[in-house]
Amino acid sequence: MPAAVPLIAVVAAGAVSAAVGGGVIGAIVGAGAAIGVSLIGGAIFPQKRPRNSALGGGSGGSTAQEAQQRTQSFRQPITEHQIVLGRAKVSGPIVFLHSSTDDEGRADGFFHMIVVLAGHRVRAIGEVFLGDKSESDPAFAGLLRVDRHLGDPDQAANANLIAETGGKWTEHHRGRGRAHLALRLKLRPEAFPSGPPNVAAIVEGADTILDPRTGAVGWSDNPALCLAWYLTATFGWKASWEDIDLPSLIAAANICDEIVGRRDGTAERRYTVNGTLSLAEGKIEITRKIVAAMAGVLVVTGGRFFVHAGAPALPAATITSAELRGSVTVQGSRPRRDLFNGVRAVYVDPGKNWQPTDAPPLLAANYVAEDGGEQIYRDLDFPLTTSPSMVQRLMKVELERNRRQRAVTVQLNLSALRLRPWDGVMVALDRLTPFPARVVGWRLAPEGGIDLTLAEEDAAVWDWNPATDERATGDSPTVVLPQPGVIAAPASISVETPQTISFAALSIAWSAVGSAHLAGYEVEFRPLSVALWQGFAGGVSATSATIPAIEPTALRVRAQARSGAVSGWREVLVPLPPGGLTATGVAGGIQISGSVPGGTAFLQVFEADADDLAAAVKLPAEPTALPWTRTGLAAGQARWLWLRAVSPEGNVSALVGPVTATAL
């Protein structure tokens, strides 16, 4: 469930509706003089239920569902745009698909697609992911082109698509104000075994955010500034900057930027916002999620927006019995059903591929004891929080607020007009021990006067000691599932020369791939006279093959899965054989002359008494240059000799020969 504390349920009598400004404020408040949207509690405004969205937006979706869906590209005829704030991994709707003939003449070899990432301009589109692999993965070398468009209001149409889609994408398809990716994939089974993959990217979001502290406009992950940006956005509340109380906004932005220590000795800002929001969720839900990221509240009162971030409050006033006009109602504790002594939360962890992750649970032993030993957890979602230490601070605030249980409803005279929702006050009424509180309910009474609801809160709610309060995140259990669409390549390849009497050949052997989904192997070679790879064998179940009388310069092998997926190629270069061999009889031996290919480590020599390669034996000598003399023969002894080159890696060339001569 979303983070929630019972907060600011504020209404006003119809008699004051004329005091509320028109335009967006009038539309929001209606007959209300003061309304709050809290971090935590249910929506104060009636909330329109959004229609189902492919992005999974809306109050009905959990952080887990939303985070998973927001990183999935999809096709849908009508869908909602999304907002990207801070930094997040994002995908979105595929608005264009096209295939064309590739550079090898294969029909439909090129696959073109457009993925819209945000319905506004963003600062940067960083690393792009295809499935679980980065665009920089060697598997995509030469097979992928990615064009990034940041969503500038005057951006031009993608020139590559205009040139390659035969008029399907024209100069009028500009995508102005829409951040998007234009991709071209060259479909190869080794890179895309299941066809076009899911596409997502790391996006630095909206960069038209005004910081009233400096007047600068740009990117920010400050929740208070992002909220003001959304309040004034055309797809948001469409408010003007005159509708926003700047002193409260500046104070909230400063609170968000405060530096807070972490357990590991580093530090971070108190609150940031990083994530995506679907416009299908509705204005209230989007507003609530941004406010939740800073443990604060948005108050609309007197015709203006007041933005507050969570922090200790200095009392704006002291409420005494002298201001009473009527009764005082005191609630000493919350109903049992509203109490909890532990908090569990889900946030989005960039270190785990931006997936929903459980924060370390918080359980307060002292509060468990107060509740008779029963552990009562509350489950919260923080979809725009990506820091484990930050989410733990938010969890602690939620728990401590809940355990401050006193609430007072007071009927005051018009002196209470100096107060507005979320103000801090000191409650100092007769027969009550003074205590700090917040104004969480504000009502203008029909008979004159102000009715306030005050909830106990003190500075200890916001205390944070990372050495004792921050808990280690640990590692989530890893579940290994079968991947029939993924298979590894052979780890190594070796080349040998079999000895036969009918022909010279090469044999290739490779290490076995340990996969239950293995169907076999494919073998290809590249001849000396041809630049292209030639298929030799497919569906080979063994881990070796023999290639007959050819002169390959390279051999390669890949594994095939039963699903049809293939691995990458494992390649090995084949040395060229010695050339121009001749044999001459010399005293006591035979001299062999010829040329040695470049890059040869040494030569191997095979010898037989007759023209019979199968009977030949390898000589111990391994010459590194030619001419070379086979010694130790008696006059009149004839020999047949074959040679091959050996590379520094130990791979061998084809055998050449025989050459023959008789010793003198």
ABEGO torsion letter per residue (X at the ends): XBBBBBBGBBBBBAAAAAABBBEAAAAAAEABABBBBBAABBBABBBBBBBBBAAGBEAABBAAAAAAAAABBBBBABBBBBBBBEBBBBBEBBABBBBBBBAAGBBGABBBBBBBABABBBABBBBBBBEABBAABAAABGABBBBBBAGBAABBBBAAAAAAAGGABBAABAGBGBBBBBBBBBBBAAABAAEBBBBBBBBBBBAABBBAAAGBBEBBABAAAAAAAAAABAABAGBBAAABBAAAAAAAAAAAABBBBBAAGBBBBABBBBEBBBAAAEAAAAAAAAAAAAGBBBBBBGGBBBBBBBBBBBBABBBBAAABABBBBBBABBBAAABBABBBBBBBBAAAGGBBBBBBBBBBAAAAAAAGGBBBBBBBBBAABABAAAAAAAAAAAAAAAABABBBBBBBBAAAAABBBGBBBBBBBBGBBBBBBBBABBBBBAAEEBBBBBBBBBAAAABBBAAAABBBAEBBBBBBBBBAABBBBBABBBBBBBBBAABBBBBBBBBBBBBAABAEBBBBBBBAABABBBBABBGBABABBBBBBBBBABBBBBBBBAAGBBBBBBBBBBBBBBBGBBBBBBBGEBBBBEBBBBGBABBBBBBBABBBAAABBBBABBBABOBBBBBGBBBGBBBBBBBBBBBAAGBBBBBBOBBBBBBX
